[in-house]
């Protein structure tokens, strides 16, 4: 890795760039090697902080993506990828170049981050978890002092945009994954009971997702069972629920008001034999293919069976609504980015306006000092207010002209002209374009 020199953090036009490793660029097997837990994220941020040339940094790592963003005038996306590989102990070989997308332009990088935050780039369109994951990443950045003016403004505008998406579109409404939709059905059924216990059969990928989702939203007891007890035990310890062997669970099916089955087996595991003992109502949600609930189970008056086709129909309808909402979401994203861009433009000419105002205030103070002794207290207050208003009016036209010039990308000559006209310090010269 090259050695970079440190630069002043207060740059007027930030060079925001990053790298993205996601389900769009590589397989889960490859993504796993770049994944960062909270401790790994913190260590990477600390390393970036100590690295010369990095003014601000944000690290996002979820099950589907690892992304590193920096404000830096010296690093390139290739450098960031090499640095990530170094921090993970992975050889940065040429065959890994295809694992990431480099984001080298400030506007394009911000646009990518906003799309990720909106859920437009998620595996499940409109993913609701990404909002919390980005907030957690931003908090880690703030805790380590790695956010400055640009990131603060960018992230808070992103959070506001996320709220607008929730409030003004259907993009985040409903459950778009089978596992999450099953949990929604279970939670609706749970309202018919008082603290109903839930049994989850199967601790594979689907069963694990159901457990994690349900554990966050269902306060009553949850039990998971699996043919490999060790797998059920590990999942139970992770989520804070109970576990049973599959044999024990099937013998106690009648004790659970809500049962969710994710077991794939040649023959149904829930039959009249182990469900008919249930005296009260029971909801059985079957997510298995082939079905793990025998067709005769649903003929019992007190048992309600919801199969995977019913769940899939719900998720298909939700996804259709989310697809239809994409143009509205993209419009909100663009509005948020336009706001950030306008703020950047204002930041570019704010220093020169401040310097001109300070110069005018010095002139005003000097002239007032010459005549203060000749004025009464009442006249002094009047003249004070009058001269302040004159300064505001004098500055009004230059400010408007600078705003217009910034929008056209032509502010440089006006900034230089103001510096010459007011004889401002040359060593603090600020150009919007370098």
Helices and strands as residue ranges (DSSP letters): E 16-22, H 28-32, H 38-50, E 54-61, E 65-72, H 77-88, G 94-99, E 101-103, H 106-118, H 129-143, H 149-168, H 178-190, E 198-201, H 205-217, E 222-226, H 229-239, E 242-245, H 246-251, G 253-255, E 258-261, H 272-275, E 282-286, G 295-299, E 303-307, H 308-371, G 372-374, H 377-408, H 411-421, G 426-428
